[in-house]
């Protein structure tokens, strides 16, 4: 198959990059530390860790894991922590002990946590103290033996409020005590290679129980180097300041912010609770950010937060949206307020995550580039349900092959076989098309598609249309049973607080949709709600609306 997207590559970006520069993430870590020793690596609540301090603290933690908990190469260790200084120290400590990090959402329910800990066969967990109640509820149903607790003020030392550890957990050790013990112990780092397992990254579980994507050192190194090549015109080594508000346990922030920008010598400014938008804006006002990653709901939320338009954006040069589709109305408003184009990336937990990027693709022209073009060393094909490649311009399932694609799902051979094509491409479950100019566009998730009288209706299109309606803050739509058409579109909307006096009605929304959508795509029913349910990273949770 020809690769028409190469004509849209940014200037001087290679189609293939050498992925053998580093034998493992541990090798990458040591080379980076040597280069940027005294510079700030991670900051949070005004406290900061230099690269050298990250080196020392992660060494201490790795020594504790190795000597006190007898962690050996390949052992799974759960990290259940928001964006605090402890996260990168624990992460690099796990790497240096040869462990496999199991990233866990601190907002998980007891059922979700028990499934993940048991599926990954975890016996050691590093956990944020407010989450210990959930762990205490289910710990007896798991194999967990070692509990290391993290407080918000750990490594920050500013007297920040600390939640108590649940009293049912009788044998725990604090993160700071673990560091103190490890400081007195010698560390023997294991020999690691690109094929060694690095992360178990659990999928969102939108189609049942979540599955652990097995990501190797080589997968993450590949994606870091692919991104570095593609973004090289935007990287200022040793000088970038990156705001990290997406959770670091999410693959997007984990690869792009926590790892890639660490490798580039940047200062990662961590936002622990981005849902507190007012405080987030205050952080930004005091941060000369050069780069920002987010998701559509985060960009939209900031744009609707008082004071955001007063931030000095003069240092900002690159913004990337991922995790879910960036709506054009949000992207346009973002550029209007910040003066910086909002670019879009696309990927999944299973692909480390980045498969495509669109920045630099259109030379800032008005042309919509969708999710852009595949990364170097990456091939994408669009296929029908039979696995046949469809004609350019036709919609089908996006299938990908590249060094960033996982080796499979942990202990789940059936799911691994099901997600791969006969010729080794990963089936993403997303409907996409390749346009006549060589750009890829996501149409929607395969499972979210609504069938109205035999016509395919994609929720993303309707939500993007209604985003242009004055007074509407956000929306989400689903398919519901309909006697006449099989399925019909049901739309949930949240109105802006200041537009309450407009008294937007169901009929107003339907009429607006009629102006921009074909008849069968127009919602049959509109429900006004206070908030759209979202995941911790801001993805719409349509399943909770069904």
Secondary structure by P-SEA (a helix, b strand, c coil): ccccccccccccccccccccccccaaaaaaaaaaccccccccccccccccaaaaaaaaaaaaaaaaccccccccbbbbbbccccaaaaaaaaaaaaabbbbbcccccccaaaaaaaaaaaccccccccccaaaaaaaccccccccbbbbbccccccccccbbbbccccccccccaaaaaaaacccccccccccccccccccccccccccbbbbbbcaaaaaaaaaaaaaaaccccccccbbbbcccccccccccccccccccccbbbbbccccccaaaaaaaaaaaccccbbbbcaaaaaaaaacccccccccccccbbbbccccccaaaaaaaaaaccccbbbbbbccccccccccccccccccccccccccccccbbbbbbcccccccccccccccccccccccccccccaaaaaaaccccccccccbbbbbcccbbbbbccccccccccccbbbbaaaaaaaaccccccccbbbbbbbbccccbbbbbbbbbbcccccccccaaaaaaaaaacccccccccbbbbbccccccccccccccccc
